[in-house]
Amino acid sequence: MLNGIPSLIIGNLARDPEFQTVNGKQIARISIGVTPRVKKGGNWQDAPTLWYRVTIWDTYLAEHVLNSLHKGDRAGAYGLVTSDEYQGKTSMNMSADVVFVPLDRNDVTIIPRQQGGVGRPRQSDPWGGTSDDPSF
């Protein structure tokens, strides 16, 4: 059962990514501001910015986020969104499976995963090899 709403958000980083260790696992946290456009009186204008606190649990992805993204960068994330209410305010939280940058606003360098390197564990292959594909 899902404990959140699967969502895709695209916005700008409010600050540099933060590094944290939780239960011995290295994670990254980012804040993404999303400013929707709304039409009022025939004119388009910015609506209030929605702020998402994004947690990246995958160590490999967290390392890339920490080394690649900075305050103000345009970025997106896909994952499960939950919200909390406190003192009349709403906190939007996301546990992200994917973090990316739009290629129309950012330059990127592809860094392939190394054999046996950091990241998700490799799945064993029934034919004797190894595979990065998940088992079904």
Secondary structure by P-SEA (a helix, b strand, c coil): ccccccbbbbbbbcccbbbbbcccccbbbbbbbbbbbbbcccbbbbccbbbbbbbbccaaaaaaaaaccccccccccccbbbbbbcccbbbbbbbccbbbbccccbbbbbbcccccccccbbbbbccccccccccc
